[in-house]
């Protein structure tokens, strides 16, 4: 999942290839959100991967559209939000 978020944040067109079952939901999410291409489950063949990568490689318009959509779903500000949430729970105090 983390790699998919990182690729989305910087707008890298992707093909999500689930290797183990817990990755299948993320791969479906990639497809449903329209941020990349994905294989449906862990029962794929190398030809399936080659077709998806080939499609992505052949279409500049597709790459542009996937890149644009990907940047809309992840804003790259997650670390800041975590910091702010922790700071609210445990604010620093100045001694002196």
C-alpha positions, 0 to 999 in steps of 0.5 A: 500500500505505501508504494501506491500512496507514494506513486500517487503523491508524485503522479507516477502512472502505475500498474498495481500487481498484487502478489499476496491476497492482502494487496488485492484490495489496494489494487482494486482501489487503484482501478476504481479510483482511476489512478492506475491500471491493476490486475484483479487478484493474485492469480495473474500471468506474466502476459497479464502484466506485460499487457498492462505495462504495454498499454501504459507505455503506448499511451501518453494520454493515458499516462497523463490522465492517470498521473493527474488523477493520482495527484488528486487522491494523495496530497503528500501532507500525511506526515504533517497531519500526523505531526499536528495530531501528535502535537495536539495530544502531547504538546511540548511545554517550555520550562524556564 
